[in-house]
């Protein structure tokens, strides 16, 4: 029974890593989508607040790019550790 449990663990770890990666990237995209919707809603009424929101949107885009780079690094690092452990 221990062999079955270890085999399941080998398949679950990379799958859980992929789910975590997807959730982190999706959260950033949703935040950018909500902010851009706020820009479109505020543009006709309050121009100064809309410009401030556009600046925040640009900063969020830079942050999302940094998060994507870090997530890719962590993904490759953990996959290589998982493969070293199992070979």
N, C-alpha and C positions, 0 to 999 in steps of 0.2 A: 504493500500500500504506500510505502514511502517513495517508491519510484514514481508512482502515479502523481503524488502530491508535488514532487520536485519537477516533474514534466509540466504540470499545470502552471507552476510558479515561473518556469522558464518562458512560457508563452504569455503570461499575464503581465510581467514586468515591462516589456516593451510596449504592450498595449496600453497600460496605465500611463506610461511616459507619453505616448502619442495623444491620449485624451487630455493630459495636463497641458501639453503644448498647444493643442487646438483650443482649449478653454482660454488660455492666456492671450492668444492672438485674436480670438473672437471678441474678448472683452475690450481690447483696444480698438478694434474696428467699430464696435457698437458705440463706444464713447465718441469716436470721431464722427460717426453718422449722426448722433444726437446733437453734437456741437454744430455741425454743418446745417442741420435742420433749424437750429436756433438762429443761426446767421441769416438764413433765408426768411425766417419769420420776423426778425428784428430789422431787416434792411429797409423796408418801406417806412417804418415808424421812427426808430431811434438810430440815427446814422452813427453817432459816436460810440454807442454801446455795441453796434454791429461791427465797427472797426476793431474794437477791443476783443470781441469774440473771434474775429478772423485771426488776430494775433495769437490768441489762445489756441485756435485750431492749428495754426502753423507749429506752435510749440508741441502740441499733442502729436502731430505727424512726426516730428523729430524724435519725440519720446517713443513712439511706436516703432520707428526704424531701429532705435537702440534696443528696444525690447526684442525685436525680431532677431537681431544679431546675437544677443545674449541667449535667447531661447535656442537658436541653432547651435551655438557653442555647447550649451548644456546637453542638448539632445545627442550630439556627436560624442561628447565625453562619456555620457552615461551608456550609450549603446556600445562604445568600445570597452568600457568596464564590464558590461554584461557579457560581451563576447569573450573577453579575456578570462572571466570567471568560469565560463562553461567549456573552454577548450583545453 
